[in-house]
Amino acid sequence: MQDDFELRVHTIIGAIPFGRVATYGQIAKLAGQANYARKVGYILKSLPKESNLPWYRVINSQGKISFPAQTSKFIEQKERLESEGVIFLSNRVRLKEFQWLD
């Protein structure tokens, strides 16, 4: 059974709009546990493959994808974001332009 924090994280990730990104820390803070950014990562890692949550809209606080560069997951996440109009410069998203602010 999912705990309350995990349910809040899922809800918040589901609310990230098309063409926007959020950081792990931002999601943790919105879910009521500002210091739980790593737990947000673990929650995302444990999503079932058939999940419809837009996991790919979650990046780190430096505006980077957390998967190692050129891995299949990195490429998938980058391609999904680019298909939504998110622009990368040197594998980094300009958070001032693309970060979702509620």
N, C-alpha and C positions, 0 to 999 in steps of 0.2 A: 504494500500500500504506500502511496506517495505521501510524503509529509507536506505540511502547509507551505513551507518555503518552496518546495519543488513545484507545487501547484501554482504558486504566485509567479515563479520564474517562467513556467510554461505560458501562463496568461500574458505576461509582459512580452515575451518573445513573439507570441502570436500577434501582438499589437504593433510591432515595429512596421512602419509603413513601407510600401514598395519604394525602392530607390533610396532608402535610408539605412544607416547602421547604428548599432548601439554597442557599448563596450561591456565586458564582463562585469566590471565594477559598477557601471551605471545600472545594469540590471539588478545586481545584488542590492544596491542602495534603494532602488524602486521597490524591491521585494521586502524591504525592511531590515536587511542585514548588510550594512555597508561594507563590512570586512569579509564578505563571503564570495568574492570574485572567483576564487578557485573552485568553490563548490558549484558555481554556475557552470564552469567548464566541465566538471564531472557530470553534472546533470545533462549537459548537451552531449557528452561522450556516450552516455547511456541511453540516448533516445533510440527507440526501435527504428529499423531501416524504413519502415512504412510510415513513419511520422510525417505529418504535413506541416510541422512547425518550420518557419523560415530560419533554421539554425545558422545558415550561411550569412545572415545579416549581423551576426555577433562577431566582433573583432576585439583586439586588445587595445589598451589605452594609448598605444603609440600609433594607432591607426593601421596596424598590420594584421594580416591573417596569422593565426597562431600555429598552423600546420607548417612543417618545414617546407621551404621553397621547392617548387618543382615536383612535389609529391602529388599523387592523384587527388587527394583531398584538397590540397592547396589550389591546384588547377581548377577543380570543380567549384570551390567556393569563389575564387576570383572570377571565373566565367559567369557564374550565377549573378554576382554583384554587377559585373560589367553589363550583363543583359538587362539590368534594371537601370542602367545609366550611371552607376557609381564609377568614378574615374580614379585610377591608380596612377601615382607618380612614384617611380622607384619602389614599386610594391607596397605603397602606403596610400591610404585614403586620407584625404584632407578632412579631418573631423569637423572643422569649422563650417564646412560646406555640406557634408553628408550625414553628420550625426543627428540622430533623432532626439529632439528635445520635447519632452511632454509638456 
